[in-house]
Amino acid sequence: MRPLSQIIAIIDGTELAPGDLRVLAVLVEAGRPLGSADMAANARLTAQNVSRAVKRLHAGGLVEHAVPDNEADWRINLYVPTTHGRGLYRRLMRGMGEAA
């Protein structure tokens, strides 16, 4: 378990760190499936941090594997936010707007 200072939210029993929410934000905002390299570049995180974030987000039901559009993409693990993940992101963004 991580120190409380590194956890910014516990949603449905899933601990979410700032990097987790950055990855979720990148996926929601992209509007298309992304691989780890794209997520890392857009979230400005290391590949290792993205991997950990995706693992936690997947365990929490916030992201899922995407089915590639073509055979070339089968070599890359692509992810998309789930309906629950998109909804959570929108609720968090609304909450942040109200807090400002």
C-alpha positions in Angstrom: 0.0 0.0 0.0 1.2 3.5 -0.9 1.5 6.3 1.6 -1.6 8.4 1.9 0.2 11.4 0.4 0.6 9.5 -2.9 -3.1 8.6 -3.1 -5.5 11.3 -4.3 -8.6 9.2 -4.5 -10.0 5.9 -3.5 -12.8 5.0 -5.9 -14.8 1.8 -5.5 -11.9 0.4 -3.5 -9.3 1.3 -6.1 -6.5 3.6 -5.0 -5.7 6.2 -7.7 -2.4 8.1 -7.7 -1.9 11.4 -9.6 -0.2 9.4 -12.5 -3.2 7.1 -12.7 -5.5 10.0 -13.2 -3.2 11.5 -15.8 -3.3 8.3 -17.8 -7.1 8.1 -17.5 -7.3 11.7 -18.6 -5.1 11.1 -21.7 -7.2 8.1 -22.7 -10.5 9.9 -22.2 -9.3 13.0 -24.0 -7.7 11.0 -26.9 -11.1 9.5 -27.9 -9.3 6.5 -29.5 -7.3 3.5 -28.3 -3.7 4.3 -27.2 -0.7 2.2 -26.6 1.7 2.6 -23.6 4.2 4.8 -25.6 1.5 7.3 -26.6 0.1 7.3 -23.1 3.6 7.9 -21.6 4.3 10.8 -24.1 1.0 12.5 -23.6 0.9 12.0 -19.8 4.6 12.9 -19.5 5.3 9.8 -17.5 7.8 7.0 -17.8 6.8 3.7 -19.5 7.1 2.0 -16.1 4.7 4.5 -14.4 2.2 4.1 -17.3 2.4 0.3 -16.9 1.7 0.6 -13.2 -1.1 3.1 -13.7 -2.8 0.9 -16.5 -2.6 -2.1 -14.2 -4.4 -0.2 -11.4 -6.9 1.4 -13.7 -7.6 -2.0 -15.4 -8.0 -3.7 -12.0 -10.5 -0.9 -11.0 -12.5 -1.4 -14.2 -11.6 2.0 -15.5 -9.7 0.9 -18.6 -9.8 -2.1 -20.9 -7.9 -3.6 -23.7 -9.1 -2.3 -27.1 -9.6 -4.5 -30.2 -7.1 -3.2 -32.9 -8.5 -2.0 -36.2 -5.9 -3.8 -38.2 -3.5 -6.7 -38.0 -0.5 -4.4 -37.6 -1.8 -3.2 -34.3 -2.1 -6.7 -32.8 1.6 -6.4 -31.6 0.7 -3.4 -29.4 -1.5 -3.5 -26.3 -4.0 -0.8 -26.9 -6.3 0.6 -24.1 -9.5 2.6 -23.9 -11.4 3.9 -21.0 -14.5 2.0 -19.9 -17.8 3.7 -19.6 -17.2 3.7 -15.8 -13.7 5.3 -16.4 -15.1 8.0 -18.7 -17.9 8.7 -16.2 -15.4 8.9 -13.3 -13.2 11.3 -15.2 -16.1 13.6 -16.0 -17.3 13.6 -12.4 -13.8 14.4 -11.1 -13.4 17.2 -13.6 -16.8 18.6 -12.6 -15.8 18.4 -9.0 -12.5 20.2 -9.6 -14.4 22.9 -11.4 -16.7 23.4 -8.5 -13.8 23.4 -6.0 -12.1 26.3 -7.9 
